[in-house]
Amino acid sequence: MLLGASLLLKALAIPLLARIAWVDFTTQKISNRDVLLLLCLGLGALQLVSVRAGSWWDMGLGAFGGVLLFVALFPFWALRKVGAGDVKLMAVMPFLIGGDGLVVFIVLLLFFAIATAVLVKNPFMLPSGAFRLYVEHMDRKGVVPFGVPISAAAICAIAFQMYGTLMALTGSGILQQLG
């Protein structure tokens, strides 16, 4: 039951992450309200997993990772290389993803960040003229909506976690006993 509630909280984060990606793409802003809501969903999911496991390791790892990311990215914000919303969003990700999904998240983030950089630097690869003009505008301004690859990587990492959990529950027969 606790694992199902944890999965539900993570599933609720997916549309919020999609909204954050869209708003960041269109306005280059990530609201504090959205980041705090993600933090609450992540803390709730981690709390449920920690109670079920009887260990606070994931909660501690999430807190350590969040603080570490915030401290590591803060100088880049001070140098105006990334936005404050991007720094706060990255600091929340260890709470939302959990310690067991951070490696998958980091690999996916690297992939999506490189794809975003390639598209921003090479807008001719895009099919739509209006979309190409928008990306060229972002390139001229020197703005890259980093919330988009962060959100995409988080959505994929959460989907991967949910799939793994459902397969483990199906394989152990727990879901068959409930149905």
Secondary structure, DSSP 8 states (H G I E B T S, - for coil): -HHHHHHHHHHHHHHHHHHHHHHHHHHS---HHHHHHHHHHHHHHHHHHHHHHT--HHHHHHHHHHHHHHHHHHHHHHTTSS-HHHHHHHHHHHHHH-GGGHHHHHHHHHHHHHHHHHHHH-GGGSS-HHHHHHHHHHHHHT---THHHHHHHHHHHHHHHHHHHHHHHHHHTHHHHH-
